């Protein structure tokens, strides 16, 4: 898994309460092999029925095409527990989602796939979204070591992350990688029992 320490990147505001995993990744793509899953990210909102990009969808606007941070709204990623929604998000290039709240399983799936979910207070997130809408292409800085987000105005907002998940993201370890760091202890334990 890729390490996550500091991310300074274009952020895209995606307003709307209860954006669910079926909007993030429509169910019909779940059976596809995971190759460039990013092409399915918000597919039905990004494209018309004939595959033409919709000019009015924010991810199709030139200023936001290279976004690596999503600034969402309350209950982002609710609904089905599909991990593929996070795969689509990650394969599109998104490394961080900032929102007032998340669907529980979606939040967990983000952490297991190298995407940092950041919870900030609702008024703060709304203010950041509005600033990004007023200044398309604006950057946010997310620092996992200090657990802070610096907005367009230079204001710094603190957040907290589960300590184990934070450590894994900082070191670029998924749960299997972490278990392998304990291999010598696992072998010593097994040897003591034989």
SULNOR-V298394 format. One record per residue. RES is the residue in three letters. NEAR is the number of other ideal C-beta (glycine too) atoms within 12 Angstrom. Layout:
RES/NEAR
RES/NEAR
//
This chain:
UNK/24
UNK/21
UNK/21
UNK/36
UNK/22
UNK/24
UNK/34
UNK/19
UNK/29
UNK/32
UNK/43
UNK/41
UNK/38
UNK/36
UNK/23
UNK/24
UNK/21
UNK/23
UNK/31
UNK/28
UNK/37
UNK/28
UNK/34
UNK/49
UNK/41
UNK/28
UNK/21
UNK/13
UNK/29
UNK/23
UNK/13
UNK/20
UNK/11
UNK/20
UNK/12
UNK/16
UNK/31
UNK/29
UNK/23
UNK/36
UNK/37
UNK/37
UNK/32
UNK/21
UNK/24
UNK/31
UNK/22
UNK/15
UNK/8
UNK/7
UNK/12
UNK/12
UNK/20
UNK/19
UNK/13
UNK/13
UNK/23
UNK/31
UNK/35
UNK/22
UNK/23
UNK/15
UNK/21
UNK/32
UNK/21
UNK/20
UNK/37
UNK/33
UNK/42
UNK/48
UNK/46
UNK/46
UNK/30
UNK/25
UNK/24
UNK/44
UNK/44
UNK/28
UNK/23
UNK/22
UNK/21
UNK/30
UNK/27
UNK/32
UNK/44
UNK/40
UNK/33
UNK/42
UNK/43
UNK/36
UNK/26
UNK/32
UNK/28
UNK/43
UNK/37
UNK/42
UNK/47
UNK/48
UNK/42
UNK/29
UNK/26
UNK/37
UNK/32
UNK/19
UNK/22
UNK/40
UNK/32
UNK/21
UNK/32
UNK/42
UNK/36
UNK/28
UNK/33
UNK/34
UNK/44
UNK/47
UNK/45
UNK/46
UNK/31
UNK/37
UNK/19
UNK/21
UNK/13
UNK/26
UNK/37
UNK/24
UNK/24
UNK/41
UNK/35
UNK/20
UNK/24
UNK/35
UNK/23
UNK/15
UNK/20
UNK/22
UNK/23
UNK/29
UNK/29
UNK/43
UNK/30
UNK/40
UNK/26
UNK/35
UNK/19
UNK/19
UNK/27
UNK/24
UNK/41
UNK/29
UNK/31
UNK/28
UNK/18
UNK/14
UNK/17
UNK/18
UNK/30
UNK/19
UNK/28
UNK/18
UNK/30
UNK/20
UNK/13
UNK/17
UNK/31
UNK/25
UNK/22
UNK/29
UNK/38
UNK/25
UNK/21
UNK/17
UNK/25
UNK/22
UNK/19
UNK/13
UNK/20
UNK/21
UNK/14
UNK/14
UNK/17
UNK/15
UNK/14
UNK/12
UNK/13
UNK/15
UNK/13
UNK/12
UNK/12
UNK/11
UNK/10
UNK/9
UNK/8
UNK/7
//
